[in-house]
Structures are given as structure tokens and as C-alpha cells.
Amino acid sequence: MKNTRQTNINIHRDAWVEINISNLEHNIKEIKKLVPQDIKLLGVVKADSYGHGSIMLAPTILASGIDMLGVASIDEGADLRQAGLNCEILVLGAVPVWAVESAVKYDLSISIFSKEHIKACEQAYKRTGKQPKVHIKLDTGMNRIGVCVDEAIDFIKQVQQSEFINLQGIFTHLAAAEELDKTQAQIDKWNNIINNIETDGLLLHILNTAGTICYDVPNSNMRRVGISLYGLYPDFPEKDFTKPNLKQLISLKGRIVNIHTAKDGEGVSYCHTFTANGDRTIATVPIGYADGVPRLLSNKIKGVINGIEVPQVGNITMDQMMFDITGIDANVGDIITLLDEQHSIDEWAKILNTINYELTCRLKVRLPRVYTRK
């Protein structure tokens, strides 16, 4: 039986991720306050909704006012279709030419940016009798995928004239939305292209989450929001803007499976990177780096038990980590919380000099998810 939000999810581990659906609804309301009513919104649910669970969250995302969904690959889009979702879905990443027919099968829009894509769309049309739905991807400065700006206008016109393609939109991606000059350079390139083509009926989108919050581009009628859906912030430019009040969806919790004493001078975990200074009470929780908590966080993070912060000690191992709970009234089976609304995953990202996106994606590896409303 498929798990749904109403199904009791059996957990066979003393560790899990909780996802707060009420916070998702709240975040979308906050985002919509910043977007004019005539502007459409695409919700990015790639990488399994950044580790939060796309199949479980997509119905709420759509019911809360998001117009369409964005995924990274045909497989991700197919998973959503097989789960019963019939909304518009755009594959944001590069699609192999041999897979265009699959996109047609699952009624997915794809990103195209090469002559090979045009030819593949023609072949898919001849085999299926259906026009592949496409958005043209422009490279205005990301240097990743997309039609280069010098060739963009001719490419767009070629697609518009094709009898085999259903052109639905044109888009590009900001490489450094936190930097005003680089972003303006991309906007200028975008405007130069859009102002010189016919755009009636097309979805035009350039702004990602940071762009949606901080910029206004008249030559666009859709925004793409990703990390903000999940209550986390991207990097922002130094300018005046209204920051939405977002709430983190994800919490990480584990139950204590063992409590023992590390005597004065004894080491804890591999390589003894923590040594007890006096007798210390050590609690073990079954969460490790195989669950997505980086080993580089060893001895640098805290958990919360009974409202009290306790330090994680010793090297984080593949399946377990330890906490110093000396002086805390705790028992086996009590819950230690590593992440929640008050303890943002941004704190971990700062320690590791990385971004919150990377860390939420890691937590989907094998931890069971529990969906709640609070």
C-alpha cells in the first residue's frame, strides 16, 4: 500500500526526519505576498523536493497556489505522473535526445537548446503523433546548458516555425542572484532577446527564489521558487527588499539507544577526537554519515533533549553518533533533536562552508520521513 499523509508510517528505526506540511503552506503564502497576481509560479521539486519528498508534498504545493512543477529529469517527472499528478511539469535539466519520446509519453515539458533537440522532437512527433512540449533554455551567463545569446533569436524563431514542436516557454537561470552587477548583466541579455521575438502565449521565466524576492523583470510572467518552499533562504544581494517570513519544514530526530559513562581520560568514537575531562555521561543516537549528516560536523554540532542543548562528541560514524548528556535527566528512548525550526540547517551549512540545499538533499538517503501538521 502506498504511503499517504493519512497513512500510519511504520518506522523500524530510532531515527527519522519530520516534515511539517503546515509550514509548507505558510511559506507559499509568504512567497505569494511578494508576487503580483498575474505572475505564475513554478515550484521546484527536483531532487525529491530537496530531500523533503516530492510525491508527498506536491499535492499541497499545488493546492496552495503554485501553478506548475519543475523537476531535474524525465524520471523525476515520471514518478510524479505515476503518483497521479496531472499538473504541468517542466524538466529543467538537459534531456537526452533519445528520451524525448518518453517525455511525450508522460506529458512532460522539456528544456531544449540544440539543433539535435529540434530533430529529436521531430522524430518523436512522427512516432507518437503528438508535439513535444518544450521550453527553450537560454544561457545568459550560467555557462551550464542553454542556447548562447548570439544564437538565441534565430533558434527561438526556428522552433516557433516548427510544425512538430509545441513551444510553451523560454527561460534562463541566474548564476549569482546575490550579486547585483552580474544579475543585471544577465537581465540585460535576457531583455535584448525577449524584446526581439514574438512572445504571445509563452511563459517567460528568469527569476529563481532569490530573484523572485529581490528583483522585478517586466519581461517575464512566471517565477521559479525552490528552496524557499522548504523554509530556507538563498543568498541575497545587498539591497532593500522584503524578506519573507519562512519556516523550516525539516526536523531531524533520534531516540537514545544507549547511555553509559566515559571515564576521565577515555576517548569517544573512532580516533578519540573527544576525550572525557572527568567522568562524562554519553548517549548514543542511531544517526550517522550514511544518513546524510556529514562526518565533518563531528564535535561541532548540538542536539536538544528535554529543552536543553547537548554537544555531539566524538567522530560521527556511519550509523551512529554520541552526545555528552552529563547532568541531564535522560533515559534510553528519549528523543534528541538535531534540527528543527529553532535549530536551522543553515547552522550546519555555515560550519561546512556550503549551502543548505546540499544538506537537505543528503538527509533523504535512508532516514524515514514522517509528515506532520503542527
Summary of the structure (lengths in Angstrom):
residues: 374
radius of gyration: 23.7
end to end distance: 25.5
largest distance: 78.2
contacts: 1244
relative contact order: 0.15
helix: 33%
strand: 25%
